[in-house]
Amino acid sequence: MSNVEEKLAKSLTAEFLELIPYLPYLLQDLWELGSSPKDIIDMILKHIQVSENTKILDLACGKGAVSVQIAKALGCKIKGIDIIPEFIDFANKKAQEYGVEKLCEFKVGDINKAVMVEKDYDIVILGAVGDVLGTPEETIQILKGIVKNGGYIVVDDAYGNDNSNGSYPTREKWFLFFQKAGVKLLDERFNEDDELESLNDKQQSLIVMRANELKEQHPDKAYLFDSYIKSQQAECEELENEISGVTMLLCAL
């Protein structure tokens, strides 16, 4: 398996690479796979002048929840890239459903390659994909290279605390990354505890249901689906107790 697939599996809390072909089935009931479209739209409206000429790039766009809802709310063009073909197919269907197919362009691709050629955007968005592009500091530098001077970066990640064992940078460390990269934090939106717990419970129940269906279809691979359920539960517990999920809006200086 390639390094890209390893990073993809890690970003979706899949311990085994063999699980990747089953992810579309496991996640079929979920549209929003990470970032909150509402939070991102609210921050853009508050801080950025948007027109029909505004160009937005949505990296690791998943099923297009952020892209489609931004296009619908703001009327600007947006390009989404994700490595899972089934996700891109779903995104295109949603764009048609929302009547924004002319504003949205979705492509299957490796975002590690995309960041090398995609340039001159007004806004770039990166959902919760961990270290797919590198360390947090490397990721910010890469994203800055995609936007125009004075452009904007939206990153969905997390702030660590004293109990997170250093697996996530603290808010103070993030500010050091921003300073070194030459970007400024304009806004941040945190996951509300009550809403987060309710959302996690709902999504987890749907994933467990689909995992159980796959276990019946593929009993020899039950360990794969059990492992995914456990990793998802562990991620939910981490988000609820050890780290603070946050969506950050940055401006390239």
Sequence and secondary structure as in RCSB ss.txt:
>XXXX:A:sequence
MSNVEEKLAKSLTAEFLELIPYLPYLLQDLWELGSSPKDIIDMILKHIQVSENTKILDLACGKGAVSVQIAKALG
CKIKGIDIIPEFIDFANKKAQEYGVEKLCEFKVGDINKAVMVEKDYDIVILGAVGDVLGTPEETIQILKGIVKNG
GYIVVDDAYGNDNSNGSYPTREKWFLFFQKAGVKLLDERFNEDDELESLNDKQQSLIVMRANELKEQHPDKAYLF
DSYIKSQQAECEELENEISGVTMLLCAL
>XXXX:A:secstr
  HHHHHHHHHTT S GGGGGGHHHHTTT S  SS HHHHHHHHHHH    TT EEEEET TTSHHHHHHHHHH 
 EEEEEES HHHHHHHHHHHHHTT TTTEEEEE  HHHHHHH   EEEEEE S TTTTSSHHHHHHHHHTTEEEE
EEEEEEEEEE TTSTTSS BHHHHHHHHHHHTEEEEEEEE  HHHHHHHHHHHHHHHHHHHHHHHHH GGGHHHH
HHHHHHHHHHHHHHHHTEEEEEEEEEE 
